[in-house]
């Protein structure tokens, strides 16, 4: 091999190493910022499910400080044992960190539950819900009123469904339909349902489906009701049923 070729290869190798180091340092320096934004987005979606407006009087998105104030003043997080419905006091941080990587509740033994309190009294409950749509895992939150039967709101905020079709789960018109629907009536759970072709008028537990997104709607029907059944083990104790 000629000396000129060796110089070229050496130079290219040095450039590659330097670029790799720069990319690594940049990624690491941005990681904390990215993690902070992911956490803020999560909290904002919890608030949205609870019925809190995410915009202020001027129409701007509420600040991080406002979000944190809501959590400090009103919201606490507890963990429920999926199999029994018991509240788990001081859960193992190692277990929580491991299970946080699970994409759905099927991969968890501890379920996070957000409790909203006014003057020390629990008045609302919210929990994450997620499962397979058509192309991706759809992530969201569902909040219930103090009767543990009436939906306050839902939010679907993270997925890879087709824009204009299944991706409509992220839109206000779709999510707003869930407000005031029932999951519990006459001593029993009722299935929340996304209905292909439209929900019957006056239905208290069904919402209109999305045109061209039947599989996404079927996925929501499956995982929302599955997750409700997990949390109902805890809710039943509060209801006394």
ABEGO torsion letter per residue (X at the ends): XBAAAAAAAAAAAAAAAAAAAAAAAAAAAAAAAAAAAAAAAAAAAAAAAAGBBABBAAGBBBBAAAAAAAAAAABBBBBBBAAAGBBBBGBBAAAAAAAAABABAAABABBBBBBBBBGGBBABBBBBBBEBBAABBBBBBBBBBAAGABBABBBBABBABBBGBAAAAABAAAAAAABGBBABBGGBBBBBBBBBGEBBBGBAABBBBBBGAAAAAAAAAAAAAAAAAAAAAAAAAAAGX
